[in-house]
Amino acid sequence: MNIIEDKIETARKALHNALKRKDNEEKILEISREMDKYIIEYYKEDKSKKY
């Protein structure tokens, strides 16, 4: 795994735990937005490797 994949996995686990703990909506959205950034970064990096 690369660094971005590790960040995605960590954010995924954090999001799962926040949902399990029934954290407030803002905290869940914050984690989700951070995860979205990592996913976008992952696809941008993947796309740049193909060319």
Helices and strands as residue ranges (DSSP letters): H 3-21, H 25-50
